[in-house]
């Protein structure tokens, strides 16, 4: 009986290669539980921070997307992340002030368009009342007013001793005759006074009645002169304006042209 060996021959080169590799392998170091704990805590905090930041960004995106879909800004009073009540209120106030300025400018523009100053007339101003007069009517110079009163006097440059004479007076409650008659003048409209439009005035009337002429010392029968009184009460305070015109004769055209130049500021 023949014995045959089943062992394969050993490759000495392969065995030498395995020995070389085993010499370069180092056993693992022992695990440090404290270090592993610190690493785990840091990783947990990092995940939470990322989740919180991602959630905030998603909230901002959702609000902005809803506002865009509705075609306008977010609801008033709802602040986005990073906003502040102070900045929101300041923006709202600025918008309101801007609208108020636009309304004021539009009103002034409409008032200027409504004014009708005849060509060649000169504009003047007395304590917030602007008016215009033709060039042939000139100032009578400084006047001595009563307490609580400021006035301008005007007369004809052609004949200083003959009408027209005009007096534009600004009166306050300190004026002695603020609400009573004085030499035919009064700061309250008479029964025959008619109203005219004047923005900013609570009262705007004109009176050319015969009784007024008589009370001022001018006879009703005198056809060459007539007295016209214009009253203006400010809407924003107690100040009033009294305008008296001693005209050569009743001249409705001149009075109407004069009234069209009046403005309050």
JOQUIRA-V774858 format. One line per field, one symbol per residue. ss: DSSP state (H for helix, E for strand, - for the rest). phi: phi as a letter, one per 20 degrees, with the letter a starting at -180 (. if undefined). A space follows every 10 residues. Layout:
BEGIN
ss = ???
phi = ???
END
This chain:
BEGIN
ss = ---------- -HHHHHHHHH HHH------- --HHHHHHHH HHHHHHHHHH HHHHHHHHHH HHHHHHHHHH ---------- ----HHHHHH HHHHHHHHHH HHHHHHHHHH HHHH------ -EEEEE--EE EEE---EEE- --------EE EEEEEE---- ----EEEEEE E--------- -E--E----- ---EE----- EEEEEEE--H HHHHH----- -----EEEEE EEEE-----E EEEEEEE--- -HHHHHHHH- --EE-
phi = .eedfefefe efffffffff fffeedffff feffffffff ffffffffff ffffffffff fffffffffe nafffgneef gnebgfffff ffffffffff ffffffffff fffffceggn fdecbclndd bccfffdcfe nfceefgncc bddcbfffbf ecgecccdcd ccgfffdgcc fblndbedfe fefdecebgn decbccccff fffffendff ffeebbdddd dcdfferefc cdddceegbg cgffffffff efbdc
END
